[in-house]
Amino acid sequence: MLRHVHKTLRRSVGKALHRYDMIADGDRVLVGLSGGADSLTLMWCLKERLARVPIHYDLFAVYIDPGFEDGFSDDLIRYSDGMGYALRVEHTDFGPLSHSDVNLENPCFLCSRLRRKRLFEVARELGCRKLALGHNKDDIIETLFLNMCYAGEISTMLPVQPFFQGAFTVIRPLAFSDEEVIRRFAKEMAFPEFVNSCPSAATSRRAEIKAMLKTLYRSNRKIKGNIFRSMSHVKPDYLLQ
Ligand SMILES: Nc1ncnc2c1ncn2[C@@H]1O[C@H](COP(=O)(O)OP(=O)(O)OP(=O)(O)O)[C@@H](O)[C@H]1O
């Protein structure tokens, strides 16, 4: 069972890494580790791969602690140590700040903007030009729908995305990996679950879109693959001008 799910995951990660030439020899890669199944799996895959590929890259891990009560930073540090990598923790108040009266915008919007900024700052400090995030295929589809529904545009997150005139590149090696496969892998590997006590976690717009898509996928098993493929099969002549 583990072998099967590992093979599926390894294939989808390999496909993303190769197709977009995500990591080159000598790269210093900062992995954003949130403690969820996606980023724990991402870190595991990138580390495991080092032993199999003819290139060398250095991996670093950072957790931006949002500052909610019942945080899990210490547990995550211990876990990372046990997995053989040092975790840097940035203690912040981004979570409570985003949910306070000071913030007039959507809490998720502000929190993720502040987090992203801090991730780039740490990357700069550590001399990492690549920032690896654990977004998966489902996240990419959800973002397409979020952007259509709430921003009025057809766009999504890219597997490789340059920032600041190419000074940094965000890479998403799980871009072709199904959430379900990642969950199964994390379960088989007995990865711990570090759950964030963010009050918006279950009520975000993303959670709504996720629920809607789940219903859609249940009606026909081809729908998910077709939506994903449609993002690289755009016919601009058949869109409105
Ligand atoms: N607090 C954080 N510190 C560092 N990186 C983060 C943090 N939160 C998110 N990330 C990075 O951004 C990615 C996407 O985060 P998001 O919260 O949207 O997804 P997620 O599905 O909850 O991912 P995960 O299962 O890894 O928690 C994560 O996989 C991780 O790489």
The ligand as an SDF file (V2000), in Angstrom:
LIG
                    3D

 31 33  0  0  0  0  0  0  0  0999 V2000
    2.8850   29.2390    8.6390 N   0  0  0  0  0  0  0  0  0  0  0  0
    3.5830   28.8310    7.5810 C   0  0  0  0  0  0  0  0  0  0  0  0
    4.9320   28.7940    7.6290 N   0  0  0  0  0  0  0  0  0  0  0  0
    5.6350   28.3880    6.5540 C   0  0  0  0  0  0  0  0  0  0  0  0
    5.0790   28.0030    5.3920 N   0  0  0  0  0  0  0  0  0  0  0  0
    3.7580   28.0140    5.3050 C   0  0  0  0  0  0  0  0  0  0  0  0
    2.9340   28.4190    6.3900 C   0  0  0  0  0  0  0  0  0  0  0  0
    1.6410   28.3180    6.0120 N   0  0  0  0  0  0  0  0  0  0  0  0
    1.6590   27.8760    4.7530 C   0  0  0  0  0  0  0  0  0  0  0  0
    2.9230   27.6810    4.3230 N   0  0  0  0  0  0  0  0  0  0  0  0
    3.3430   27.1900    3.0050 C   0  0  0  0  0  0  0  0  0  0  0  0
    2.3460   27.5020    2.0540 O   0  0  0  0  0  0  0  0  0  0  0  0
    1.7600   26.2830    1.5550 C   0  0  0  0  0  0  0  0  0  0  0  0
    0.2860   26.4800    1.3460 C   0  0  0  0  0  0  0  0  0  0  0  0
   -0.2790   26.8060    2.5780 O   0  0  0  0  0  0  0  0  0  0  0  0
   -1.8100   26.6170    2.8370 P   0  0  0  0  0  0  0  0  0  0  0  0
   -2.0810   26.9630    4.2270 O   0  0  0  0  0  0  0  0  0  0  0  0
   -2.5430   27.3090    1.7630 O   0  0  0  0  0  0  0  0  0  0  0  0
   -1.9980   25.0940    2.4960 O   0  0  0  0  0  0  0  0  0  0  0  0
   -2.2790   23.8050    3.2960 P   0  0  0  0  0  0  0  0  0  0  0  0
   -3.1070   22.9550    2.3890 O   0  0  0  0  0  0  0  0  0  0  0  0
   -2.7970   24.0690    4.6500 O   0  0  0  0  0  0  0  0  0  0  0  0
   -0.7920   23.1690    3.3270 O   0  0  0  0  0  0  0  0  0  0  0  0
   -0.1640   22.2630    4.4350 P   0  0  0  0  0  0  0  0  0  0  0  0
   -0.8940   20.9420    4.3310 O   0  0  0  0  0  0  0  0  0  0  0  0
    1.2680   22.1820    4.1080 O   0  0  0  0  0  0  0  0  0  0  0  0
   -0.4780   22.9800    5.7150 O   0  0  0  0  0  0  0  0  0  0  0  0
    2.1000   25.2230    2.5990 C   0  0  0  0  0  0  0  0  0  0  0  0
    2.0990   23.9340    2.0550 O   0  0  0  0  0  0  0  0  0  0  0  0
    3.4680   25.6670    3.0210 C   0  0  0  0  0  0  0  0  0  0  0  0
    4.4600   25.2940    2.0860 O   0  0  0  0  0  0  0  0  0  0  0  0
  1  2  1  0
  2  3  1  0
  2  7  2  0
  3  4  2  0
  4  5  1  0
  5  6  2  0
  6  7  1  0
  6 10  1  0
  7  8  1  0
  8  9  2  0
  9 10  1  0
 10 11  1  0
 11 12  1  0
 11 30  1  0
 12 13  1  0
 13 14  1  0
 13 28  1  0
 14 15  1  0
 15 16  1  0
 16 17  2  0
 16 18  1  0
 16 19  1  0
 19 20  1  0
 20 21  2  0
 20 22  1  0
 20 23  1  0
 23 24  1  0
 24 25  2  0
 24 26  1  0
 24 27  1  0
 28 29  1  0
 28 30  1  0
 30 31  1  0
M  END
$$$$
